[in-house]
Amino acid sequence: MADFADVAADIAQTDLDHALHNAKRVEFTSYFDCEECGTEIPEQRRRLGSVTLCIGCQSALEAKQKHFRG
């Protein structure tokens, strides 16, 4: 019979396995041009990975999401 520590360890391992599996599926595509306004995205920002918006458009998106979060 498993004790609480064994059950907790099994749950933690399952969560870790799922997180690792999901991390492998993430695409790290960085665009050279902002998909919203078309301006060039600086190289330093593209190095972050999965960047599709310039700083201005990303800031505007985050401000809009914060405003309408409810």
PQR file of N, CA, C, O and H, with PARSE charges and radii, in Angstrom:
ATOM      1  N   MET A   1       0.844  -1.183   0.000 -0.4000 1.5000
ATOM      2  CA  MET A   1       0.000   0.000   0.000 -0.0000 2.0000
ATOM      3  C   MET A   1       0.884   1.238   0.000  0.5500 1.7000
ATOM      4  O   MET A   1       1.828   1.335   0.784 -0.5500 1.4000
ATOM      5  N   ALA A   2       0.581   2.171  -0.869 -0.4000 1.5000
ATOM      6  CA  ALA A   2       1.386   3.384  -1.003 -0.0000 2.0000
ATOM      7  C   ALA A   2       0.999   4.389   0.076  0.5500 1.7000
ATOM      8  O   ALA A   2      -0.171   4.532   0.429 -0.5500 1.4000
ATOM      9  H   ALA A   2      -0.186   2.093  -1.507  0.4000 1.0000
ATOM     10  N   ASP A   3       2.008   5.076   0.586 -0.4000 1.5000
ATOM     11  CA  ASP A   3       1.717   6.122   1.570 -0.0000 2.0000
ATOM     12  C   ASP A   3       1.572   7.465   0.848  0.5500 1.7000
ATOM     13  O   ASP A   3       1.724   7.545  -0.371 -0.5500 1.4000
ATOM     14  H   ASP A   3       2.959   4.960   0.299  0.4000 1.0000
ATOM     15  N   PHE A   4       1.277   8.514   1.615 -0.4000 1.5000
ATOM     16  CA  PHE A   4       1.040   9.832   1.025 -0.0000 2.0000
ATOM     17  C   PHE A   4       2.254  10.352   0.260  0.5500 1.7000
ATOM     18  O   PHE A   4       2.096  11.007  -0.771 -0.5500 1.4000
ATOM     19  H   PHE A   4       1.153   8.449   2.606  0.4000 1.0000
ATOM     20  N   ALA A   5       3.447  10.074   0.743 -0.4000 1.5000
ATOM     21  CA  ALA A   5       4.654  10.548   0.064 -0.0000 2.0000
ATOM     22  C   ALA A   5       4.792   9.908  -1.316  0.5500 1.7000
ATOM     23  O   ALA A   5       5.190  10.569  -2.275 -0.5500 1.4000
ATOM     24  H   ALA A   5       3.575   9.542   1.580  0.4000 1.0000
ATOM     25  N   ASP A   6       4.463   8.617  -1.413 -0.4000 1.5000
ATOM     26  CA  ASP A   6       4.532   7.937  -2.706 -0.0000 2.0000
ATOM     27  C   ASP A   6       3.504   8.502  -3.688  0.5500 1.7000
ATOM     28  O   ASP A   6       3.801   8.709  -4.865 -0.5500 1.4000
ATOM     29  H   ASP A   6       4.140   8.079  -0.634  0.4000 1.0000
ATOM     30  N   VAL A   7       2.304   8.746  -3.190 -0.4000 1.5000
ATOM     31  CA  VAL A   7       1.253   9.306  -4.040 -0.0000 2.0000
ATOM     32  C   VAL A   7       1.653  10.701  -4.512  0.5500 1.7000
ATOM     33  O   VAL A   7       1.490  11.033  -5.686 -0.5500 1.4000
ATOM     34  H   VAL A   7       2.063   8.578  -2.234  0.4000 1.0000
ATOM     35  N   ALA A   8       2.175  11.516  -3.601 -0.4000 1.5000
ATOM     36  CA  ALA A   8       2.609  12.867  -3.955 -0.0000 2.0000
ATOM     37  C   ALA A   8       3.742  12.826  -4.970  0.5500 1.7000
ATOM     38  O   ALA A   8       3.763  13.628  -5.904 -0.5500 1.4000
ATOM     39  H   ALA A   8       2.308  11.246  -2.647  0.4000 1.0000
ATOM     40  N   ALA A   9       4.676  11.910  -4.800 -0.4000 1.5000
ATOM     41  CA  ALA A   9       5.794  11.783  -5.737 -0.0000 2.0000
ATOM     42  C   ALA A   9       5.295  11.366  -7.117  0.5500 1.7000
ATOM     43  O   ALA A   9       5.789  11.861  -8.129 -0.5500 1.4000
ATOM     44  H   ALA A   9       4.659  11.259  -4.041  0.4000 1.0000
ATOM     45  N   ASP A  10       4.320  10.460  -7.166 -0.4000 1.5000
ATOM     46  CA  ASP A  10       3.750  10.035  -8.446 -0.0000 2.0000
ATOM     47  C   ASP A  10       3.048  11.192  -9.156  0.5500 1.7000
ATOM     48  O   ASP A  10       3.184  11.363 -10.368 -0.5500 1.4000
ATOM     49  H   ASP A  10       3.918  10.057  -6.344  0.4000 1.0000
ATOM     50  N   ILE A  11       2.298  11.980  -8.390 -0.4000 1.5000
ATOM     51  CA  ILE A  11       1.604  13.128  -8.973 -0.0000 2.0000
ATOM     52  C   ILE A  11       2.608  14.152  -9.491  0.5500 1.7000
ATOM     53  O   ILE A  11       2.444  14.689 -10.586 -0.5500 1.4000
ATOM     54  H   ILE A  11       2.188  11.841  -7.406  0.4000 1.0000
ATOM     55  N   ALA A  12       3.645  14.420  -8.703 -0.4000 1.5000
ATOM     56  CA  ALA A  12       4.668  15.378  -9.119 -0.0000 2.0000
ATOM     57  C   ALA A  12       5.375  14.901 -10.386  0.5500 1.7000
ATOM     58  O   ALA A  12       5.656  15.701 -11.277 -0.5500 1.4000
ATOM     59  H   ALA A  12       3.778  13.984  -7.814  0.4000 1.0000
ATOM     60  N   GLN A  13       5.660  13.618 -10.468 -0.4000 1.5000
ATOM     61  CA  GLN A  13       6.331  13.071 -11.652 -0.0000 2.0000
ATOM     62  C   GLN A  13       5.434  13.175 -12.880  0.5500 1.7000
ATOM     63  O   GLN A  13       5.903  13.503 -13.970 -0.5500 1.4000
ATOM     64  H   GLN A  13       5.432  12.967  -9.744  0.4000 1.0000
ATOM     65  N   THR A  14       4.149  12.895 -12.702 -0.4000 1.5000
ATOM     66  CA  THR A  14       3.202  13.008 -13.811 -0.0000 2.0000
ATOM     67  C   THR A  14       3.115  14.446 -14.303  0.5500 1.7000
ATOM     68  O   THR A  14       3.120  14.695 -15.509 -0.5500 1.4000
ATOM     69  H   THR A  14       3.769  12.628 -11.817  0.4000 1.0000
ATOM     70  N   ASP A  15       3.035  15.393 -13.371 -0.4000 1.5000
ATOM     71  CA  ASP A  15       2.999  16.811 -13.751 -0.0000 2.0000
ATOM     72  C   ASP A  15       4.262  17.214 -14.501  0.5500 1.7000
ATOM     73  O   ASP A  15       4.192  17.933 -15.497 -0.5500 1.4000
ATOM     74  H   ASP A  15       3.030  15.191 -12.392  0.4000 1.0000
ATOM     75  N   LEU A  16       5.411  16.755 -14.027 -0.4000 1.5000
ATOM     76  CA  LEU A  16       6.681  17.062 -14.685 -0.0000 2.0000
ATOM     77  C   LEU A  16       6.724  16.461 -16.088  0.5500 1.7000
ATOM     78  O   LEU A  16       7.167  17.114 -17.033 -0.5500 1.4000
ATOM     79  H   LEU A  16       5.467  16.171 -13.218  0.4000 1.0000
ATOM     80  N   ASP A  17       6.269  15.226 -16.222 -0.4000 1.5000
ATOM     81  CA  ASP A  17       6.240  14.581 -17.538 -0.0000 2.0000
ATOM     82  C   ASP A  17       5.367  15.355 -18.519  0.5500 1.7000
ATOM     83  O   ASP A  17       5.737  15.538 -19.679 -0.5500 1.4000
ATOM     84  H   ASP A  17       5.909  14.696 -15.454  0.4000 1.0000
ATOM     85  N   HIS A  18       4.205  15.810 -18.049 -0.4000 1.5000
ATOM     86  CA  HIS A  18       3.317  16.591 -18.917 -0.0000 2.0000
ATOM     87  C   HIS A  18       3.960  17.921 -19.311  0.5500 1.7000
ATOM     88  O   HIS A  18       3.882  18.335 -20.468 -0.5500 1.4000
ATOM     89  H   HIS A  18       3.904  15.662 -17.107  0.4000 1.0000
ATOM     90  N   ALA A  19       4.592  18.583 -18.351 -0.4000 1.5000
ATOM     91  CA  ALA A  19       5.234  19.869 -18.639 -0.0000 2.0000
ATOM     92  C   ALA A  19       6.360  19.705 -19.660  0.5500 1.7000
ATOM     93  O   ALA A  19       6.492  20.518 -20.575 -0.5500 1.4000
ATOM     94  H   ALA A  19       4.656  18.246 -17.412  0.4000 1.0000
ATOM     95  N   LEU A  20       7.159  18.668 -19.508 -0.4000 1.5000
ATOM     96  CA  LEU A  20       8.251  18.426 -20.457 -0.0000 2.0000
ATOM     97  C   LEU A  20       7.710  18.093 -21.845  0.5500 1.7000
ATOM     98  O   LEU A  20       8.253  18.549 -22.852 -0.5500 1.4000
ATOM     99  H   LEU A  20       7.051  18.007 -18.765  0.4000 1.0000
ATOM    100  N   HIS A  21       6.660  17.313 -21.899 -0.4000 1.5000
ATOM    101  CA  HIS A  21       6.048  16.969 -23.187 -0.0000 2.0000
ATOM    102  C   HIS A  21       5.521  18.224 -23.875  0.5500 1.7000
ATOM    103  O   HIS A  21       5.734  18.413 -25.073 -0.5500 1.4000
ATOM    104  H   HIS A  21       6.219  16.943 -21.081  0.4000 1.0000
ATOM    105  N   ASN A  22       4.837  19.079 -23.125 -0.4000 1.5000
ATOM    106  CA  ASN A  22       4.294  20.309 -23.699 -0.0000 2.0000
ATOM    107  C   ASN A  22       5.399  21.268 -24.123  0.5500 1.7000
ATOM    108  O   ASN A  22       5.256  21.961 -25.131 -0.5500 1.4000
ATOM    109  H   ASN A  22       4.664  18.926 -22.152  0.4000 1.0000
ATOM    110  N   ALA A  23       6.494  21.321 -23.377 -0.4000 1.5000
ATOM    111  CA  ALA A  23       7.604  22.213 -23.713 -0.0000 2.0000
ATOM    112  C   ALA A  23       8.246  21.805 -25.036  0.5500 1.7000
ATOM    113  O   ALA A  23       8.716  22.663 -25.784 -0.5500 1.4000
ATOM    114  H   ALA A  23       6.610  20.758 -22.558  0.4000 1.0000
ATOM    115  N   LYS A  24       8.271  20.530 -25.327 -0.4000 1.5000
ATOM    116  CA  LYS A  24       8.857  20.052 -26.578 -0.0000 2.0000
ATOM    117  C   LYS A  24       7.995  20.426 -27.776  0.5500 1.7000
ATOM    118  O   LYS A  24       8.503  20.524 -28.893 -0.5500 1.4000
ATOM    119  H   LYS A  24       7.889  19.833 -24.719  0.4000 1.0000
ATOM    120  N   ARG A  25       6.697  20.637 -27.560 -0.4000 1.5000
ATOM    121  CA  ARG A  25       5.783  20.945 -28.651 -0.0000 2.0000
ATOM    122  C   ARG A  25       5.783  22.417 -29.023  0.5500 1.7000
ATOM    123  O   ARG A  25       5.301  22.773 -30.098 -0.5500 1.4000
ATOM    124  H   ARG A  25       6.284  20.557 -26.653  0.4000 1.0000
ATOM    125  N   VAL A  26       6.304  23.277 -28.173 -0.4000 1.5000
ATOM    126  CA  VAL A  26       6.278  24.717 -28.418 -0.0000 2.0000
ATOM    127  C   VAL A  26       7.214  25.060 -29.570  0.5500 1.7000
ATOM    128  O   VAL A  26       8.363  24.618 -29.601 -0.5500 1.4000
ATOM    129  H   VAL A  26       6.696  22.988 -27.299  0.4000 1.0000
ATOM    130  N   GLU A  27       6.720  25.838 -30.501 -0.4000 1.5000
ATOM    131  CA  GLU A  27       7.551  26.297 -31.607 -0.0000 2.0000
ATOM    132  C   GLU A  27       8.175  27.630 -31.226  0.5500 1.7000
ATOM    133  O   GLU A  27       7.496  28.522 -30.718 -0.5500 1.4000
ATOM    134  H   GLU A  27       5.787  26.196 -30.476  0.4000 1.0000
ATOM    135  N   PHE A  28       9.446  27.758 -31.470 -0.4000 1.5000
ATOM    136  CA  PHE A  28      10.152  28.987 -31.144 -0.0000 2.0000
ATOM    137  C   PHE A  28      10.454  29.768 -32.417  0.5500 1.7000
ATOM    138  O   PHE A  28      11.613  30.029 -32.739 -0.5500 1.4000
ATOM    139  H   PHE A  28       9.998  27.034 -31.883  0.4000 1.0000
ATOM    140  N   THR A  29       9.408  30.135 -33.127 -0.4000 1.5000
ATOM    141  CA  THR A  29       9.536  30.908 -34.349 -0.0000 2.0000
ATOM    142  C   THR A  29       9.514  32.391 -34.016  0.5500 1.7000
ATOM    143  O   THR A  29       8.601  32.870 -33.343 -0.5500 1.4000
ATOM    144  H   THR A  29       8.466  29.923 -32.866  0.4000 1.0000
ATOM    145  N   SER A  30      10.499  33.099 -34.478 -0.4000 1.5000
ATOM    146  CA  SER A  30      10.517  34.548 -34.313 -0.0000 2.0000
ATOM    147  C   SER A  30      10.463  35.188 -35.689  0.5500 1.7000
ATOM    148  O   SER A  30      11.246  34.854 -36.578 -0.5500 1.4000
ATOM    149  H   SER A  30      11.240  32.710 -35.025  0.4000 1.0000
ATOM    150  N   TYR A  31       9.542  36.097 -35.845 -0.4000 1.5000
ATOM    151  CA  TYR A  31       9.382  36.794 -37.108 -0.0000 2.0000
ATOM    152  C   TYR A  31      10.332  37.986 -37.168  0.5500 1.7000
ATOM    153  O   TYR A  31      10.710  38.535 -36.133 -0.5500 1.4000
ATOM    154  H   TYR A  31       8.906  36.369 -35.122  0.4000 1.0000
ATOM    155  N   PHE A  32      10.711  38.380 -38.362 -0.4000 1.5000
ATOM    156  CA  PHE A  32      11.560  39.548 -38.544 -0.0000 2.0000
ATOM    157  C   PHE A  32      10.729  40.820 -38.566  0.5500 1.7000
ATOM    158  O   PHE A  32      11.209  41.886 -38.180 -0.5500 1.4000
ATOM    159  H   PHE A  32      10.404  37.935 -39.202  0.4000 1.0000
ATOM    160  N   ASP A  33       9.478  40.711 -39.020 -0.4000 1.5000
ATOM    161  CA  ASP A  33       8.592  41.868 -39.098 -0.0000 2.0000
ATOM    162  C   ASP A  33       7.366  41.627 -38.225  0.5500 1.7000
ATOM    163  O   ASP A  33       6.864  40.508 -38.125 -0.5500 1.4000
ATOM    164  H   ASP A  33       9.089  39.846 -39.334  0.4000 1.0000
ATOM    165  N   CYS A  34       6.902  42.687 -37.603 -0.4000 1.5000
ATOM    166  CA  CYS A  34       5.718  42.631 -36.747 -0.0000 2.0000
ATOM    167  C   CYS A  34       4.513  42.202 -37.579  0.5500 1.7000
ATOM    168  O   CYS A  34       4.270  42.759 -38.649 -0.5500 1.4000
ATOM    169  H   CYS A  34       7.309  43.597 -37.683  0.4000 1.0000
ATOM    170  N   GLU A  35       3.765  41.225 -37.100 -0.4000 1.5000
ATOM    171  CA  GLU A  35       2.604  40.764 -37.862 -0.0000 2.0000
ATOM    172  C   GLU A  35       1.432  41.743 -37.775  0.5500 1.7000
ATOM    173  O   GLU A  35       0.462  41.608 -38.521 -0.5500 1.4000
ATOM    174  H   GLU A  35       3.963  40.773 -36.230  0.4000 1.0000
ATOM    175  N   GLU A  36       1.508  42.711 -36.889 -0.4000 1.5000
ATOM    176  CA  GLU A  36       0.432  43.700 -36.751 -0.0000 2.0000
ATOM    177  C   GLU A  36       0.686  44.938 -37.614  0.5500 1.7000
ATOM    178  O   GLU A  36      -0.176  45.340 -38.396 -0.5500 1.4000
ATOM    179  H   GLU A  36       2.296  42.821 -36.283  0.4000 1.0000
ATOM    180  N   CYS A  37       1.872  45.541 -37.469 -0.4000 1.5000
ATOM    181  CA  CYS A  37       2.135  46.812 -38.168 -0.0000 2.0000
ATOM    182  C   CYS A  37       3.196  46.699 -39.267  0.5500 1.7000
ATOM    183  O   CYS A  37       3.329  47.609 -40.084 -0.5500 1.4000
ATOM    184  H   CYS A  37       2.572  45.215 -36.834  0.4000 1.0000
ATOM    185  N   GLY A  38       3.946  45.606 -39.298 -0.4000 1.5000
ATOM    186  CA  GLY A  38       4.917  45.387 -40.358 -0.0000 2.0000
ATOM    187  C   GLY A  38       6.302  45.962 -40.128  0.5500 1.7000
ATOM    188  O   GLY A  38       7.180  45.781 -40.971 -0.5500 1.4000
ATOM    189  H   GLY A  38       3.838  44.866 -38.634  0.4000 1.0000
ATOM    190  N   THR A  39       6.530  46.653 -39.007 -0.4000 1.5000
ATOM    191  CA  THR A  39       7.866  47.193 -38.739 -0.0000 2.0000
ATOM    192  C   THR A  39       8.815  46.070 -38.344  0.5500 1.7000
ATOM    193  O   THR A  39       8.388  45.015 -37.874 -0.5500 1.4000
ATOM    194  H   THR A  39       5.817  46.799 -38.322  0.4000 1.0000
ATOM    195  N   GLU A  40      10.104  46.311 -38.541 -0.4000 1.5000
ATOM    196  CA  GLU A  40      11.106  45.305 -38.213 -0.0000 2.0000
ATOM    197  C   GLU A  40      11.216  45.131 -36.698  0.5500 1.7000
ATOM    198  O   GLU A  40      11.233  46.107 -35.949 -0.5500 1.4000
ATOM    199  H   GLU A  40      10.451  47.167 -38.923  0.4000 1.0000
ATOM    200  N   ILE A  41      11.290  43.879 -36.263 -0.4000 1.5000
ATOM    201  CA  ILE A  41      11.469  43.567 -34.846 -0.0000 2.0000
ATOM    202  C   ILE A  41      12.969  43.513 -34.578  0.5500 1.7000
ATOM    203  O   ILE A  41      13.684  42.793 -35.274 -0.5500 1.4000
ATOM    204  H   ILE A  41      11.276  43.085 -36.871  0.4000 1.0000
ATOM    205  N   PRO A  42      13.467  44.260 -33.581 -0.5600 1.5000
ATOM    206  CA  PRO A  42      14.903  44.268 -33.287  0.2800 2.0000
ATOM    207  C   PRO A  42      15.427  42.863 -32.961  0.5500 1.7000
ATOM    208  O   PRO A  42      14.721  42.039 -32.379 -0.5500 1.4000
ATOM    209  N   GLU A  43      16.677  42.614 -33.350 -0.4000 1.5000
ATOM    210  CA  GLU A  43      17.285  41.294 -33.161 -0.0000 2.0000
ATOM    211  C   GLU A  43      17.255  40.858 -31.702  0.5500 1.7000
ATOM    212  O   GLU A  43      16.978  39.695 -31.409 -0.5500 1.4000
ATOM    213  H   GLU A  43      17.250  43.283 -33.823  0.4000 1.0000
ATOM    214  N   GLN A  44      17.536  41.771 -30.792 -0.4000 1.5000
ATOM    215  CA  GLN A  44      17.558  41.417 -29.370 -0.0000 2.0000
ATOM    216  C   GLN A  44      16.192  40.893 -28.921  0.5500 1.7000
ATOM    217  O   GLN A  44      16.118  39.967 -28.113 -0.5500 1.4000
ATOM    218  H   GLN A  44      17.761  42.715 -31.030  0.4000 1.0000
ATOM    219  N   ARG A  45      15.130  41.471 -29.433 -0.4000 1.5000
ATOM    220  CA  ARG A  45      13.780  41.006 -29.082 -0.0000 2.0000
ATOM    221  C   ARG A  45      13.486  39.661 -29.736  0.5500 1.7000
ATOM    222  O   ARG A  45      12.857  38.802 -29.118 -0.5500 1.4000
ATOM    223  H   ARG A  45      15.189  42.223 -30.089  0.4000 1.0000
ATOM    224  N   ARG A  46      13.932  39.463 -30.978 -0.4000 1.5000
ATOM    225  CA  ARG A  46      13.696  38.185 -31.667 -0.0000 2.0000
ATOM    226  C   ARG A  46      14.383  37.034 -30.956  0.5500 1.7000
ATOM    227  O   ARG A  46      13.911  35.900 -31.027 -0.5500 1.4000
ATOM    228  H   ARG A  46      14.443  40.160 -31.480  0.4000 1.0000
ATOM    229  N   ARG A  47      15.485  37.299 -30.274 -0.4000 1.5000
ATOM    230  CA  ARG A  47      16.213  36.247 -29.557 -0.0000 2.0000
ATOM    231  C   ARG A  47      15.386  35.620 -28.438  0.5500 1.7000
ATOM    232  O   ARG A  47      15.701  34.521 -27.979 -0.5500 1.4000
ATOM    233  H   ARG A  47      15.869  38.220 -30.217  0.4000 1.0000
ATOM    234  N   LEU A  48      14.333  36.306 -27.995 -0.4000 1.5000
ATOM    235  CA  LEU A  48      13.474  35.764 -26.947 -0.0000 2.0000
ATOM    236  C   LEU A  48      12.737  34.517 -27.424  0.5500 1.7000
ATOM    237  O   LEU A  48      12.382  33.659 -26.616 -0.5500 1.4000
ATOM    238  H   LEU A  48      14.078  37.198 -28.368  0.4000 1.0000
ATOM    239  N   GLY A  49      12.510  34.412 -28.708 -0.4000 1.5000
ATOM    240  CA  GLY A  49      11.805  33.276 -29.277 -0.0000 2.0000
ATOM    241  C   GLY A  49      10.301  33.488 -29.274  0.5500 1.7000
ATOM    242  O   GLY A  49       9.757  34.106 -28.359 -0.5500 1.4000
ATOM    243  H   GLY A  49      12.799  35.109 -29.365  0.4000 1.0000
ATOM    244  N   SER A  50       9.637  32.982 -30.287 -0.4000 1.5000
ATOM    245  CA  SER A  50       8.182  33.079 -30.446 -0.0000 2.0000
ATOM    246  C   SER A  50       7.674  34.511 -30.444  0.5500 1.7000
ATOM    247  O   SER A  50       6.550  34.768 -30.011 -0.5500 1.4000
ATOM    248  H   SER A  50      10.079  32.480 -31.031  0.4000 1.0000
ATOM    249  N   VAL A  51       8.478  35.439 -30.919 -0.4000 1.5000
ATOM    250  CA  VAL A  51       8.084  36.848 -30.964 -0.0000 2.0000
ATOM    251  C   VAL A  51       7.455  37.132 -32.321  0.5500 1.7000
ATOM    252  O   VAL A  51       8.054  36.869 -33.364 -0.5500 1.4000
ATOM    253  H   VAL A  51       9.391  35.231 -31.272  0.4000 1.0000
ATOM    254  N   THR A  52       6.240  37.671 -32.293 -0.4000 1.5000
ATOM    255  CA  THR A  52       5.548  37.990 -33.538 -0.0000 2.0000
ATOM    256  C   THR A  52       5.154  39.457 -33.628  0.5500 1.7000
ATOM    257  O   THR A  52       4.736  39.922 -34.688 -0.5500 1.4000
ATOM    258  H   THR A  52       5.754  37.885 -31.446  0.4000 1.0000
ATOM    259  N   LEU A  53       5.284  40.196 -32.519 -0.4000 1.5000
ATOM    260  CA  LEU A  53       4.898  41.605 -32.483 -0.0000 2.0000
ATOM    261  C   LEU A  53       6.068  42.474 -32.050  0.5500 1.7000
ATOM    262  O   LEU A  53       6.919  42.042 -31.272 -0.5500 1.4000
ATOM    263  H   LEU A  53       5.624  39.819 -31.658  0.4000 1.0000
ATOM    264  N   CYS A  54       6.108  43.710 -32.562 -0.4000 1.5000
ATOM    265  CA  CYS A  54       7.107  44.670 -32.096 -0.0000 2.0000
ATOM    266  C   CYS A  54       6.735  45.097 -30.674  0.5500 1.7000
ATOM    267  O   CYS A  54       5.653  44.769 -30.187 -0.5500 1.4000
ATOM    268  H   CYS A  54       5.417  44.061 -33.194  0.4000 1.0000
ATOM    269  N   ILE A  55       7.614  45.812 -30.027 -0.4000 1.5000
ATOM    270  CA  ILE A  55       7.382  46.216 -28.641 -0.0000 2.0000
ATOM    271  C   ILE A  55       6.129  47.083 -28.526  0.5500 1.7000
ATOM    272  O   ILE A  55       5.336  46.911 -27.600 -0.5500 1.4000
ATOM    273  H   ILE A  55       8.493  46.078 -30.423  0.4000 1.0000
ATOM    274  N   GLY A  56       5.953  48.006 -29.456 -0.4000 1.5000
ATOM    275  CA  GLY A  56       4.788  48.888 -29.412 -0.0000 2.0000
ATOM    276  C   GLY A  56       3.472  48.130 -29.524  0.5500 1.7000
ATOM    277  O   GLY A  56       2.545  48.371 -28.750 -0.5500 1.4000
ATOM    278  H   GLY A  56       6.597  48.145 -30.208  0.4000 1.0000
ATOM    279  N   CYS A  57       3.391  47.221 -30.476 -0.4000 1.5000
ATOM    280  CA  CYS A  57       2.157  46.453 -30.666 -0.0000 2.0000
ATOM    281  C   CYS A  57       1.924  45.484 -29.515  0.5500 1.7000
ATOM    282  O   CYS A  57       0.783  45.282 -29.098 -0.5500 1.4000
ATOM    283  H   CYS A  57       4.144  47.025 -31.104  0.4000 1.0000
ATOM    284  N   GLN A  58       2.994  44.880 -28.994 -0.4000 1.5000
ATOM    285  CA  GLN A  58       2.860  43.977 -27.854 -0.0000 2.0000
ATOM    286  C   GLN A  58       2.365  44.740 -26.631  0.5500 1.7000
ATOM    287  O   GLN A  58       1.501  44.256 -25.901 -0.5500 1.4000
ATOM    288  H   GLN A  58       3.921  45.044 -29.332  0.4000 1.0000
ATOM    289  N   SER A  59       2.913  45.936 -26.407 -0.4000 1.5000
ATOM    290  CA  SER A  59       2.482  46.763 -25.273 -0.0000 2.0000
ATOM    291  C   SER A  59       1.013  47.149 -25.407  0.5500 1.7000
ATOM    292  O   SER A  59       0.267  47.119 -24.428 -0.5500 1.4000
ATOM    293  H   SER A  59       3.615  46.330 -27.000  0.4000 1.0000
ATOM    294  N   ALA A  60       0.601  47.510 -26.618 -0.4000 1.5000
ATOM    295  CA  ALA A  60      -0.798  47.874 -26.850 -0.0000 2.0000
ATOM    296  C   ALA A  60      -1.720  46.680 -26.605  0.5500 1.7000
ATOM    297  O   ALA A  60      -2.789  46.830 -26.015 -0.5500 1.4000
ATOM    298  H   ALA A  60       1.207  47.535 -27.413  0.4000 1.0000
ATOM    299  N   LEU A  61      -1.308  45.506 -27.056 -0.4000 1.5000
ATOM    300  CA  LEU A  61      -2.096  44.295 -26.848 -0.0000 2.0000
ATOM    301  C   LEU A  61      -2.252  43.997 -25.360  0.5500 1.7000
ATOM    302  O   LEU A  61      -3.350  43.702 -24.890 -0.5500 1.4000
ATOM    303  H   LEU A  61      -0.439  45.384 -27.536  0.4000 1.0000
ATOM    304  N   GLU A  62      -1.138  44.077 -24.619 -0.4000 1.5000
ATOM    305  CA  GLU A  62      -1.185  43.802 -23.184 -0.0000 2.0000
ATOM    306  C   GLU A  62      -2.032  44.829 -22.449  0.5500 1.7000
ATOM    307  O   GLU A  62      -2.747  44.478 -21.510 -0.5500 1.4000
ATOM    308  H   GLU A  62      -0.246  44.317 -25.001  0.4000 1.0000
ATOM    309  N   ALA A  63      -1.965  46.090 -22.858 -0.4000 1.5000
ATOM    310  CA  ALA A  63      -2.781  47.131 -22.223 -0.0000 2.0000
ATOM    311  C   ALA A  63      -4.264  46.875 -22.478  0.5500 1.7000
ATOM    312  O   ALA A  63      -5.093  47.041 -21.583 -0.5500 1.4000
ATOM    313  H   ALA A  63      -1.385  46.375 -23.621  0.4000 1.0000
ATOM    314  N   LYS A  64      -4.590  46.467 -23.706 -0.4000 1.5000
ATOM    315  CA  LYS A  64      -5.982  46.174 -24.046 -0.0000 2.0000
ATOM    316  C   LYS A  64      -6.484  44.975 -23.236  0.5500 1.7000
ATOM    317  O   LYS A  64      -7.602  44.997 -22.722 -0.5500 1.4000
ATOM    318  H   LYS A  64      -3.917  46.332 -24.433  0.4000 1.0000
ATOM    319  N   GLN A  65      -5.657  43.930 -23.122 -0.4000 1.5000
ATOM    320  CA  GLN A  65      -6.051  42.749 -22.360 -0.0000 2.0000
ATOM    321  C   GLN A  65      -6.239  43.089 -20.884  0.5500 1.7000
ATOM    322  O   GLN A  65      -7.160  42.587 -20.240 -0.5500 1.4000
ATOM    323  H   GLN A  65      -4.748  43.912 -23.540  0.4000 1.0000
ATOM    324  N   LYS A  66      -5.375  43.931 -20.357 -0.4000 1.5000
ATOM    325  CA  LYS A  66      -5.476  44.329 -18.954 -0.0000 2.0000
ATOM    326  C   LYS A  66      -6.752  45.134 -18.726  0.5500 1.7000
ATOM    327  O   LYS A  66      -7.426  44.966 -17.710 -0.5500 1.4000
ATOM    328  H   LYS A  66      -4.627  44.338 -20.879  0.4000 1.0000
ATOM    329  N   HIS A  67      -7.079  46.007 -19.678 -0.4000 1.5000
ATOM    330  CA  HIS A  67      -8.260  46.864 -19.558 -0.0000 2.0000
ATOM    331  C   HIS A  67      -9.552  46.050 -19.612  0.5500 1.7000
ATOM    332  O   HIS A  67     -10.500  46.341 -18.882 -0.5500 1.4000
ATOM    333  H   HIS A  67      -6.531  46.143 -20.503  0.4000 1.0000
ATOM    334  N   PHE A  68      -9.594  45.043 -20.466 -0.4000 1.5000
ATOM    335  CA  PHE A  68     -10.817  44.274 -20.667 -0.0000 2.0000
ATOM    336  C   PHE A  68     -10.852  42.964 -19.888  0.5500 1.7000
ATOM    337  O   PHE A  68     -11.724  42.127 -20.120 -0.5500 1.4000
ATOM    338  H   PHE A  68      -8.824  44.807 -21.059  0.4000 1.0000
ATOM    339  N   ARG A  69      -9.912  42.782 -18.971 -0.4000 1.5000
ATOM    340  CA  ARG A  69      -9.820  41.515 -18.253 -0.0000 2.0000
ATOM    341  C   ARG A  69     -11.077  41.232 -17.439  0.5500 1.7000
ATOM    342  O   ARG A  69     -11.534  40.090 -17.395 -0.5500 1.4000
ATOM    343  H   ARG A  69      -9.203  43.462 -18.783  0.4000 1.0000
ATOM    344  N   GLY A  70     -11.634  42.233 -16.805 -0.4000 1.5000
ATOM    345  CA  GLY A  70     -12.865  42.053 -16.049 -0.0000 2.0000
ATOM    346  C   GLY A  70     -12.656  41.337 -14.843  0.5500 1.7000
ATOM    347  O   GLY A  70     -13.604  41.104 -14.092 -0.5500 1.4000
ATOM    348  H   GLY A  70     -11.263  43.160 -16.840  0.4000 1.0000
TER
END
